[in-house]
């Protein structure tokens, strides 16, 4: 499936139904920091067969400069961030806290690939009392974020 056709599928069928059809990884290289990768499922994309179809959007879509930021969660696998209608030099970022305080201990980001206008991160494990949030960052500046979930 081409990544461009995803936009059409999302509009027609909703994000949850389409997650199983996403490619197994984004083309851009992910970046991460802090202690990201310390918990199970971190470092994997939400399309892994174990998690596919278990995500739902939590909280409202956030907008900045016409771009959309969405936060998806699975009580089985954790969470990931997704940006849509994005311009170049932007990234979806997922920040994760080791506990419920909302202090960033680990993060992962994914940039928008050339020729498309969306990106989604690898998963963050915000299970067992941990929390996470999504950010839309462009040119090194955070434009908008979701709440901590």
C-alpha positions, -999 to 999 in steps of 0.1 A, spaced: 0 0 0 14 34 -8 17 59 20 -2 85 0 -33 63 -1 -34 63 38 -50 97 38 -79 85 17 -84 54 39 -83 75 71 -109 98 58 -131 70 47 -127 44 75 -112 60 106 -78 56 121 -84 25 141 -95 4 112 -66 15 91 -38 9 116 -35 -27 105 -29 -15 69 0 8 77 35 -1 66 55 -19 93 78 11 97 80 47 86 108 55 61 124 83 81 148 74 108 134 77 143 154 97 169 151 91 206 166 102 239 166 99 277 157 64 287 135 56 258 136 19 251 138 9 288 103 -6 287 87 -33 267 73 -24 232 94 7 230 114 8 197 86 -9 178 60 7 155 23 5 163 19 -18 132 35 -47 149 11 -77 147 9 -79 185 -5 -44 187 -22 -39 153 -59 -28 157 -57 -21 194 -51 16 193 -77 44 197 -74 81 197 -73 97 231 -81 134 236 -90 159 209 -69 165 178 -46 195 183 -39 219 154 -11 244 146 -6 262 113 -31 239 97 -13 207 108 -29 181 130 -15 163 160 -31 131 173 -24 108 203 -32 71 201 -33 47 230 -36 9 235 -40 -6 270 -21 -36 255 9 -18 240 12 19 250 10 50 228 22 68 198 20 102 182 9 110 147 10 143 127 -10 149 95 -11 176 68 24 185 79 50 205 61 87 196 57 110 200 87 83 188 112 83 158 135 58 138 155 72 134 191 61 112 219 74 120 254 71 95 281 74 98 319 85 70 342 57 78 365 25 99 366 42 132 372 45 143 336 83 148 337 99 138 305 123 108 310 123 94 275 112 105 240 110 93 204 104 113 173 98 107 136 102 133 108 80 137 78 94 118 48 99 136 15 68 135 -7 43 128 21 26 150 47 24 128 78 45 109 103 40 86 133 63 76 161 74 43 175 55 33 206 61 46 241 52 24 271 29 45 292 15 14 310 18 6 347 15 41 360 37 58 334 23 86 312 30 101 278 20 129 255 23 138 219 40 170 204 42 185 170 76 201 165 87 221 134 121 236 128 132 228 163 102 245 180 72 227 197 40 241 181 14 222 200 10 192 224 -16 169 238 -23 164 275 -5 137 295 -23 103 294 
